[in-house]
């Protein structure tokens, strides 16, 4: 009984850290990812790149507030668009 209660509390605590993830968008980025702003040379638009502190992968968020993650140097490539990522605070 106590073990089940402890497991439930652990689950609530874990989910609590991600509960705010539904409010993240292009203008409200999750904390802890060391976001940097890059200007796209072709379009002149701002792009945001961060680093996932757990995996070390690069995180990109577009103006449509869709988040992507990938593990290679450089910017987002067309083949990375299938790697959607769900943002969360750390």
C-alpha positions in Angstrom: 0.0 0.0 0.0 2.8 2.5 0.9 4.8 1.5 -2.1 1.8 2.1 -4.4 1.2 5.6 -2.8 4.9 6.4 -3.2 4.7 5.3 -6.9 1.7 7.5 -7.4 3.4 10.5 -5.8 6.4 10.0 -8.0 4.2 9.8 -11.1 2.4 13.0 -10.1 5.7 14.8 -9.5 7.1 13.7 -12.8 4.0 14.7 -14.7 3.9 18.0 -12.9 7.2 19.1 -14.5 5.7 18.5 -17.9 2.2 19.8 -17.2 3.2 23.3 -18.5 4.5 21.8 -21.8 1.1 22.5 -23.4 1.8 26.3 -23.1 5.1 26.3 -25.0 5.2 28.0 -28.3 7.6 30.1 -30.5 7.3 33.1 -28.0 7.3 31.0 -24.8 10.2 28.5 -25.0 10.9 26.0 -22.3 13.5 26.9 -19.7 16.9 25.2 -19.4 17.7 24.7 -23.1 20.2 27.6 -23.7 18.2 28.9 -26.6 20.0 30.9 -29.2 18.6 33.1 -32.0 19.8 32.6 -35.5 18.7 34.7 -38.5 17.9 32.6 -41.6 20.1 34.0 -44.3 17.6 33.1 -47.1 14.5 34.5 -45.5 15.7 36.9 -42.8 13.4 35.3 -40.2 14.5 34.5 -36.7 15.0 30.8 -35.8 15.5 29.4 -32.3 17.8 26.6 -31.5 18.5 25.0 -28.1 20.2 22.0 -26.6 18.2 19.3 -24.8 20.1 18.9 -21.5 19.1 15.2 -21.2 20.0 13.9 -24.7 22.4 16.6 -25.9 20.4 16.8 -29.1 19.7 20.1 -30.8 16.2 21.4 -30.5 14.6 23.7 -33.2 11.3 25.6 -33.0 9.8 27.2 -36.0 7.5 30.2 -36.3 4.6 27.7 -36.4 5.5 26.7 -32.8 6.3 23.1 -33.9 9.4 21.7 -32.1 11.9 19.3 -33.7 15.0 17.6 -32.4 18.0 16.1 -34.2 21.5 14.9 -33.5 23.9 16.3 -36.2 25.8 19.6 -36.6 24.3 22.5 -38.3 20.8 23.6 -38.8 17.5 21.8 -39.4 17.4 19.7 -42.5 14.3 18.6 -44.5 14.7 15.0 -43.3 14.6 16.2 -39.7 11.0 17.4 -40.0 9.8 13.9 -39.0 11.5 14.2 -35.6 8.9 16.2 -33.8 9.7 16.9 -30.1 7.4 17.7 -27.2 8.9 20.6 -25.2 9.1 20.5 -21.4 10.9 22.5 -18.7 13.8 20.9 -17.0 
